[in-house]
Amino acid sequence: MPRLGGALLLSGIYDLMPLQYSFLQPLIGLTDQEMTLFSPLILRHDAPGNVIVAFGARETTPFKDQAADLVRHLGEQGTPATAHMLRDADHMTAVRDLGVAGSEAAALLIRTLVAS
């Protein structure tokens, strides 16, 4: 089975614990078990290639902090990871721009695919 050569993570929530105490909790009903099972900052990873953790410059502080925390967490596990701040992007435009030719996000995606 072929293995991935790298990954592009974009504007993610990598620690779900804060959501348990947010206004969203009544809607999502996140349990302690789910938080543990689905929070990348808690899990062990065995990524075969470089991981780019991208986020928009106009993101809120928690998105920026969690991106930095994930890069550090992956590095501690021996996975090469880098953070990349997308200029003039936020949580929604960063995702949209993946499909916009010539955008910074699309260039990162292409770079990740070519490296794979």
Backbone bond lengths (Angstrom), bond angles and torsions (degrees), N, CA, C in turn:
res aa  C-N    CA-C-N  psi(-1)  N-CA   C-N-CA  omega(-1)  CA-C   N-CA-C  phi
1 M - - - 1.448 - - 1.532 108.97 -
2 P 1.331 118.60 130.15 1.471 120.13 -179.59 1.529 111.38 -66.63
3 R 1.325 114.31 145.36 1.474 120.27 177.78 1.517 109.25 -105.10
4 L 1.317 114.98 151.70 1.459 120.51 177.48 1.517 110.21 -67.67
5 G 1.314 115.41 144.00 1.456 120.21 177.75 1.514 112.67 -94.08
6 G 1.318 116.68 -9.35 1.455 121.26 -179.75 1.510 110.20 177.15
7 A 1.318 115.90 177.37 1.459 120.43 -179.01 1.523 109.79 -148.78
8 L 1.317 115.15 147.46 1.463 122.35 173.61 1.516 107.07 -117.05
9 L 1.314 116.03 114.98 1.464 122.18 177.24 1.520 107.03 -104.54
10 L 1.317 116.81 134.61 1.460 119.97 -170.19 1.519 111.86 -130.32
11 S 1.328 115.58 118.55 1.467 122.89 173.14 1.523 112.33 47.77
12 G 1.307 115.78 53.62 1.454 120.18 -175.15 1.509 114.86 -97.15
13 I 1.314 113.12 166.15 1.460 122.52 169.32 1.519 104.77 -107.20
14 Y 1.300 116.85 112.70 1.452 121.20 -172.44 1.522 112.71 -105.05
15 D 1.308 117.32 -10.07 1.463 123.44 173.54 1.526 106.35 -129.02
16 L 1.325 116.61 111.01 1.466 120.85 -176.03 1.526 113.69 -81.76
17 M 1.330 117.84 -12.53 1.457 120.31 -176.29 1.537 113.75 -52.85
18 P 1.327 119.90 -44.58 1.462 118.38 180.00 1.534 113.65 -59.52
19 L 1.329 116.97 -26.35 1.467 119.55 178.72 1.520 112.32 -67.52
20 Q 1.334 116.48 -27.39 1.464 119.83 178.66 1.530 111.38 -63.87
21 Y 1.306 116.62 -22.88 1.459 120.73 -176.78 1.529 112.21 -112.89
22 S 1.324 115.73 15.41 1.456 119.63 -178.37 1.526 110.95 -101.63
23 F 1.322 114.97 175.16 1.463 121.22 177.40 1.531 111.61 -64.51
24 L 1.319 117.62 -14.99 1.469 121.29 -179.53 1.529 113.56 -80.98
25 Q 1.321 117.54 -20.33 1.463 121.07 -174.28 1.528 113.29 -52.03
26 P 1.352 120.55 -44.12 1.469 118.15 178.72 1.540 113.06 -61.18
27 L 1.316 116.58 -26.12 1.466 120.08 -179.87 1.526 112.77 -84.55
28 I 1.327 117.12 -36.90 1.461 119.91 -174.66 1.521 113.18 -98.45
29 G 1.320 118.33 -23.90 1.460 121.91 176.78 1.517 113.99 56.60
30 L 1.313 117.09 42.49 1.456 122.43 -177.93 1.526 110.83 -67.28
31 T 1.329 116.71 124.09 1.461 121.39 179.45 1.526 110.12 -91.59
32 D 1.326 116.43 165.61 1.466 120.84 176.10 1.526 110.43 -59.87
33 Q 1.313 117.07 -40.49 1.454 121.19 179.90 1.536 111.15 -64.09
34 E 1.315 117.52 -43.81 1.463 120.85 178.74 1.522 111.39 -64.48
35 M 1.316 115.75 -40.48 1.459 119.35 178.26 1.528 110.44 -59.27
36 T 1.312 116.98 -42.49 1.458 121.78 179.69 1.525 112.08 -69.23
37 L 1.316 116.94 -39.32 1.465 121.61 -177.71 1.526 113.59 -73.61
38 F 1.327 117.15 -29.42 1.461 120.39 -169.62 1.522 115.40 -117.05
39 S 1.314 119.17 7.20 1.466 121.91 177.92 1.526 110.16 -94.18
40 P 1.317 118.52 107.90 1.467 120.55 -179.03 1.521 114.21 -57.30
41 L 1.326 117.89 -24.99 1.467 119.38 179.75 1.526 112.69 -74.43
42 I 1.312 116.87 -8.64 1.461 121.13 178.56 1.528 110.74 -102.26
43 L 1.309 116.39 -27.64 1.460 122.20 -170.46 1.519 113.54 -82.95
44 R 1.313 114.73 157.76 1.467 122.86 172.01 1.523 107.27 -87.43
45 H 1.321 116.97 136.89 1.459 121.75 -178.34 1.521 110.16 -123.14
46 D 1.324 114.83 146.81 1.451 121.61 176.62 1.522 107.41 -130.25
47 A 1.312 115.57 67.49 1.465 120.55 -178.36 1.522 108.79 -80.84
48 P 1.326 117.66 132.48 1.453 120.72 -175.07 1.526 115.23 -78.95
49 G 1.320 117.91 -17.41 1.464 120.16 -176.65 1.504 111.42 -139.41
50 N 1.318 115.38 -168.98 1.453 121.24 -179.05 1.528 111.04 -66.99
51 V 1.305 115.42 139.95 1.460 122.41 176.38 1.523 107.94 -114.21
52 I 1.324 115.83 126.89 1.461 121.69 174.18 1.523 107.03 -103.17
53 V 1.312 116.54 123.00 1.456 122.43 177.72 1.527 106.60 -106.74
54 A 1.327 116.05 102.58 1.463 121.61 -174.44 1.521 110.99 -103.88
55 F 1.321 115.02 149.61 1.468 122.02 178.02 1.521 107.49 -153.62
56 G 1.321 115.17 157.06 1.454 119.94 -178.98 1.518 112.61 -82.36
57 A 1.316 116.24 147.11 1.468 121.28 177.83 1.521 111.25 -61.60
58 R 1.333 117.44 -26.79 1.469 120.94 -179.07 1.524 112.50 -96.26
59 E 1.332 117.07 16.19 1.462 120.98 175.84 1.526 109.33 -70.32
60 T 1.324 115.28 161.81 1.460 119.87 173.70 1.534 108.51 -74.69
61 T 1.305 115.35 161.20 1.466 121.54 -177.91 1.524 113.02 -55.02
62 P 1.344 120.36 -42.27 1.471 117.90 179.71 1.529 113.93 -59.02
63 F 1.327 118.72 -36.77 1.467 119.89 177.63 1.523 110.39 -65.25
64 K 1.321 117.29 -42.98 1.468 121.21 179.71 1.529 110.89 -65.39
65 D 1.329 115.97 -44.25 1.465 120.06 -179.67 1.523 111.65 -64.22
66 Q 1.334 116.91 -42.71 1.461 119.23 -178.79 1.528 111.46 -68.16
67 A 1.329 117.64 -33.03 1.465 120.46 175.56 1.529 109.62 -62.52
68 A 1.318 116.90 -47.12 1.471 120.84 178.90 1.529 110.75 -62.93
69 D 1.310 116.67 -41.33 1.472 120.67 179.01 1.528 111.11 -62.68
70 L 1.333 117.12 -39.79 1.463 119.58 -179.54 1.530 110.77 -68.97
71 V 1.318 117.70 -40.60 1.467 120.01 176.97 1.527 109.71 -58.47
72 R 1.319 116.28 -44.46 1.470 121.10 178.87 1.541 110.44 -63.80
73 H 1.343 117.24 -45.24 1.464 122.68 -179.01 1.538 110.74 -60.51
74 L 1.326 116.59 -45.58 1.467 120.16 179.13 1.523 111.20 -64.42
75 G 1.331 115.98 -43.19 1.462 120.08 178.62 1.511 112.76 -59.59
76 E 1.324 116.75 -39.91 1.468 121.29 177.90 1.520 111.75 -63.98
77 Q 1.330 116.79 -22.98 1.466 121.31 179.52 1.528 111.82 -96.31
78 G 1.319 116.74 4.99 1.452 120.90 176.88 1.522 115.01 87.92
79 T 1.324 117.42 10.51 1.457 121.17 178.19 1.518 109.14 -96.12
80 P 1.334 117.71 122.30 1.460 119.10 177.46 1.527 110.01 -64.80
81 A 1.306 116.57 124.14 1.466 121.37 -178.09 1.522 109.35 -143.21
82 T 1.329 114.60 142.70 1.453 120.25 177.70 1.522 109.12 -133.30
83 A 1.313 115.05 148.15 1.463 121.07 174.11 1.523 107.83 -92.97
84 H 1.330 115.05 146.54 1.460 119.68 177.77 1.527 108.55 -140.97
85 M 1.322 115.66 118.09 1.460 120.09 178.10 1.527 109.06 -90.59
86 L 1.325 115.65 122.39 1.455 121.87 178.24 1.526 108.69 -82.88
87 R 1.337 116.05 117.83 1.460 121.02 -179.12 1.529 110.60 -60.28
88 D 1.279 116.60 139.79 1.461 122.99 172.43 1.530 113.13 54.41
89 A 1.333 117.79 37.29 1.466 121.92 179.44 1.518 109.88 -127.24
90 D 1.320 114.94 155.30 1.459 121.62 173.06 1.526 107.85 -128.99
91 H 1.322 116.14 -171.84 1.461 121.71 -174.65 1.533 112.07 -56.98
92 M 1.306 117.58 -38.98 1.464 120.83 -176.88 1.526 112.49 -85.52
93 T 1.319 117.81 -44.01 1.466 119.38 -176.70 1.528 111.81 -70.04
94 A 1.332 117.47 -29.61 1.467 120.20 178.60 1.527 110.32 -61.60
95 V 1.317 116.41 -42.21 1.464 120.56 179.22 1.530 110.16 -70.12
96 R 1.311 117.13 -45.30 1.468 121.04 178.27 1.518 111.05 -55.85
97 D 1.323 115.85 -42.98 1.459 121.12 -174.37 1.525 113.84 -68.02
98 L 1.324 118.17 -13.65 1.463 119.47 174.86 1.526 110.79 -56.75
99 G 1.338 116.68 -31.09 1.453 121.51 -179.12 1.511 114.45 -100.16
100 V 1.332 117.34 9.44 1.467 121.11 -179.23 1.526 108.66 -103.06
101 A 1.332 114.84 109.90 1.464 119.96 -179.15 1.525 110.46 -55.71
102 G 1.323 115.36 134.77 1.454 121.17 178.25 1.524 114.77 86.24
103 S 1.330 117.54 -6.65 1.470 119.16 179.57 1.528 109.98 -78.30
104 E 1.301 115.19 160.38 1.463 120.86 179.59 1.532 111.06 -62.64
105 A 1.342 116.88 -40.85 1.469 120.45 179.50 1.523 110.85 -65.08
106 A 1.326 117.71 -42.73 1.469 121.03 178.57 1.524 110.55 -63.22
107 A 1.322 117.38 -38.76 1.466 120.65 178.61 1.532 110.86 -63.74
108 L 1.334 117.31 -39.13 1.467 120.20 176.46 1.515 111.21 -64.15
109 L 1.325 116.36 -41.97 1.459 120.73 178.65 1.524 110.42 -61.86
110 I 1.308 117.44 -46.24 1.473 121.33 179.26 1.527 110.09 -61.33
111 R 1.328 116.04 -43.87 1.466 120.42 179.39 1.531 110.72 -60.07
112 T 1.324 116.79 -40.58 1.462 120.93 178.93 1.519 111.20 -66.57
113 L 1.325 116.47 -42.99 1.475 119.95 -179.66 1.520 111.90 -66.55
114 V 1.317 117.03 -41.69 1.464 120.78 -179.72 1.536 110.28 -64.85
115 A 1.317 115.99 -37.84 1.466 120.34 -179.89 1.521 111.64 -68.62
116 S 1.327 116.09 -24.10 1.469 120.04 -179.16 1.499 110.03 -77.88
